Amino acid sequence: MNSGYARWRFVLIVLLTTTVGLYLSGWLFGALKAVGDILTLYFTAWLLQFLRHGCYNSCSRLSLTPWRGVASHASLVFRSFM
């Protein structure tokens, strides 16, 4: 009779361990996804700054004021979405 309880106890321990493992793996996936979102945000900001730097340099070579350079860049960006 005692061995029957030991078997059920073993089954319950295995089920609880599996449940806790699945829960923790889901939590870890969510945390890694949040970190990935933050890294994607920083990479996108860096890429936009890298692309705009060339536009601003060309505007300064043409002796345009900074506001004209920003306006010309904004018009190029908005035209690309239409």
Backbone as CSV, one residue per row, in Angstrom:
resi,resn,N_x,N_y,N_z,CA_x,CA_y,CA_z,C_x,C_y,C_z
1,MET,0.801,-1.178,0.000,0.000,0.000,0.000,0.857,1.261,0.000
2,ASN,1.986,1.201,0.652,2.871,2.344,0.718,3.509,2.623,-0.640
3,SER,3.787,1.596,-1.423,4.421,1.788,-2.733,3.458,2.461,-3.710
4,GLY,2.154,2.268,-3.540,1.175,2.942,-4.388,1.206,4.447,-4.179
5,TYR,1.323,4.864,-2.903,1.401,6.292,-2.616,2.705,6.883,-3.152
6,ALA,3.770,6.124,-3.084,5.062,6.606,-3.581,4.995,6.810,-5.097
7,ARG,4.288,5.922,-5.774,4.154,6.063,-7.229,3.362,7.316,-7.576
8,TRP,2.231,7.549,-6.864,1.420,8.746,-7.135,2.175,10.022,-6.766
9,ARG,2.946,9.945,-5.695,3.746,11.096,-5.308,4.775,11.413,-6.396
10,PHE,5.393,10.387,-6.957,6.360,10.572,-8.038,5.682,11.177,-9.273
11,VAL,4.483,10.682,-9.597,3.743,11.213,-10.757,3.403,12.678,-10.531
12,LEU,2.941,13.043,-9.342,2.610,14.427,-9.039,3.838,15.332,-9.078
13,ILE,4.953,14.842,-8.582,6.187,15.632,-8.623,6.614,15.875,-10.071
14,VAL,6.513,14.859,-10.910,6.869,15.017,-12.316,5.930,16.015,-12.996
15,LEU,4.624,15.915,-12.732,3.668,16.844,-13.336,3.888,18.283,-12.857
16,LEU,4.136,18.455,-11.580,4.391,19.798,-11.057,5.688,20.381,-11.615
17,THR,6.711,19.559,-11.720,7.972,20.024,-12.282,7.800,20.427,-13.741
18,THR,7.041,19.653,-14.498,6.777,19.980,-15.897,5.984,21.280,-16.009
19,THR,4.981,21.443,-15.159,4.161,22.658,-15.189,4.998,23.892,-14.850
20,VAL,5.808,23.794,-13.818,6.654,24.924,-13.431,7.676,25.221,-14.524
21,GLY,8.222,24.194,-15.149,9.172,24.393,-16.248,8.544,25.096,-17.432
22,LEU,7.319,24.710,-17.786,6.626,25.377,-18.893,6.306,26.828,-18.550
23,TYR,5.895,27.078,-17.315,5.586,28.447,-16.888,6.837,29.321,-16.946
24,LEU,7.947,28.813,-16.424,9.182,29.589,-16.426,9.721,29.804,-17.839
25,SER,9.557,28.827,-18.709,10.020,29.013,-20.088,9.171,30.066,-20.797
26,GLY,7.876,30.123,-20.505,7.034,31.182,-21.073,7.414,32.549,-20.550
27,TRP,7.731,32.645,-19.263,8.162,33.913,-18.680,9.494,34.353,-19.276
28,LEU,10.408,33.413,-19.444,11.714,33.725,-20.026,11.569,34.170,-21.473
29,PHE,10.684,33.531,-22.230,10.443,33.941,-23.612,9.903,35.365,-23.664
30,GLY,8.993,35.712,-22.777,8.457,37.070,-22.740,9.532,38.096,-22.402
31,ALA,10.408,37.756,-21.459,11.488,38.676,-21.095,12.464,38.863,-22.257
32,LEU,12.810,37.784,-22.934,13.714,37.892,-24.079,13.067,38.653,-25.228
33,LYS,11.781,38.506,-25.393,11.070,39.242,-26.433,11.090,40.737,-26.132
34,ALA,10.926,41.113,-24.882,10.978,42.525,-24.499,12.372,43.101,-24.737
35,VAL,13.408,42.339,-24.413,14.774,42.790,-24.667,15.013,42.923,-26.166
36,GLY,14.488,42.002,-26.944,14.622,42.090,-28.395,13.916,43.304,-28.965
37,ASP,12.763,43.650,-28.410,12.053,44.846,-28.865,12.867,46.106,-28.581
38,ILE,13.497,46.165,-27.422,14.319,47.324,-27.074,15.528,47.409,-28.003
39,LEU,16.176,46.286,-28.269,17.323,46.296,-29.182,16.907,46.688,-30.592
40,THR,15.739,46.256,-31.036,15.250,46.641,-32.349,14.998,48.140,-32.410
41,LEU,14.459,48.701,-31.340,14.225,50.141,-31.293,15.534,50.909,-31.400
42,TYR,16.558,50.521,-30.655,17.841,51.202,-30.721,18.500,51.030,-32.085
43,PHE,18.411,49.855,-32.683,19.001,49.637,-33.991,18.310,50.491,-35.047
44,THR,16.985,50.584,-34.985,16.246,51.404,-35.944,16.614,52.878,-35.795
45,ALA,16.745,53.353,-34.560,17.149,54.743,-34.338,18.551,54.989,-34.878
46,TRP,19.467,54.052,-34.671,20.816,54.196,-35.200,20.802,54.213,-36.721
47,LEU,20.008,53.346,-37.328,19.949,53.281,-38.787,19.384,54.568,-39.373
48,LEU,18.346,55.111,-38.777,17.786,56.372,-39.260,18.794,57.510,-39.113
49,GLN,19.516,57.545,-38.002,20.521,58.577,-37.810,21.637,58.427,-38.838
50,PHE,22.035,57.228,-39.136,23.081,56.970,-40.127,22.643,57.442,-41.513
51,LEU,21.395,57.172,-41.877,20.902,57.583,-43.189,20.701,59.096,-43.267
52,ARG,20.264,59.707,-42.203,20.048,61.158,-42.203,21.354,61.922,-42.207
53,HIS,22.397,61.344,-41.673,23.683,62.032,-41.589,24.178,62.418,-42.989
54,GLY,24.017,61.523,-43.951,24.422,61.833,-45.325,23.600,62.953,-45.926
55,CYS,22.318,62.964,-45.632,21.447,64.030,-46.139,21.838,65.369,-45.536
56,TYR,22.133,65.401,-44.262,22.512,66.647,-43.609,23.875,67.131,-44.093
57,ASN,24.792,66.196,-44.353,26.092,66.603,-44.873,25.958,67.202,-46.263
58,SER,25.132,66.612,-47.101,24.959,67.160,-48.447,24.278,68.518,-48.397
59,CYS,23.364,68.721,-47.455,22.731,70.030,-47.312,23.733,71.074,-46.834
60,SER,24.650,70.685,-45.970,25.634,71.655,-45.492,26.652,71.981,-46.587
61,ARG,26.956,71.030,-47.463,27.850,71.317,-48.589,27.212,72.263,-49.582
62,LEU,25.891,72.206,-49.689,25.172,73.099,-50.596,24.866,74.448,-49.936
63,SER,25.369,74.664,-48.735,25.187,75.893,-47.966,23.715,76.184,-47.685
64,LEU,22.945,75.139,-47.425,21.559,75.323,-47.023,21.505,75.533,-45.519
65,THR,20.556,76.285,-45.055,20.389,76.449,-43.616,19.897,75.125,-43.028
66,PRO,20.109,74.918,-41.744,19.673,73.652,-41.139,18.175,73.401,-41.301
67,TRP,17.373,74.455,-41.225,15.930,74.252,-41.350,15.550,73.837,-42.755
68,ARG,16.233,74.382,-43.752,15.944,73.950,-45.130,16.360,72.495,-45.333
69,GLY,17.466,72.116,-44.719,17.894,70.721,-44.816,16.902,69.772,-44.178
70,VAL,16.396,70.151,-43.008,15.408,69.322,-42.322,14.122,69.261,-43.139
71,ALA,13.711,70.399,-43.698,12.480,70.412,-44.492,12.620,69.570,-45.755
72,SER,13.776,69.652,-46.415,13.951,68.843,-47.622,13.981,67.357,-47.287
73,HIS,14.606,67.012,-46.163,14.650,65.610,-45.755,13.250,65.114,-45.388
74,ALA,12.491,65.935,-44.675,11.134,65.538,-44.298,10.258,65.364,-45.534
75,SER,10.435,66.218,-46.526,9.624,66.068,-47.738,9.989,64.784,-48.480
76,LEU,11.275,64.419,-48.470,11.663,63.150,-49.101,11.072,61.953,-48.366
77,VAL,11.068,62.024,-47.044,10.532,60.912,-46.247,9.033,60.780,-46.473
78,PHE,8.322,61.898,-46.456,6.860,61.825,-46.629,6.487,61.420,-48.037
79,ARG,7.291,61.787,-49.025,6.995,61.366,-50.401,7.186,59.862,-50.582
80,SER,8.100,59.298,-49.817,8.340,57.864,-49.968,7.167,57.037,-49.437
81,PHE,6.343,57.598,-48.543,5.208,56.880,-48.013,3.978,57.002,-48.899
82,MET,3.997,57.869,-49.865,2.812,58.065,-50.709,2.938,57.298,-52.002
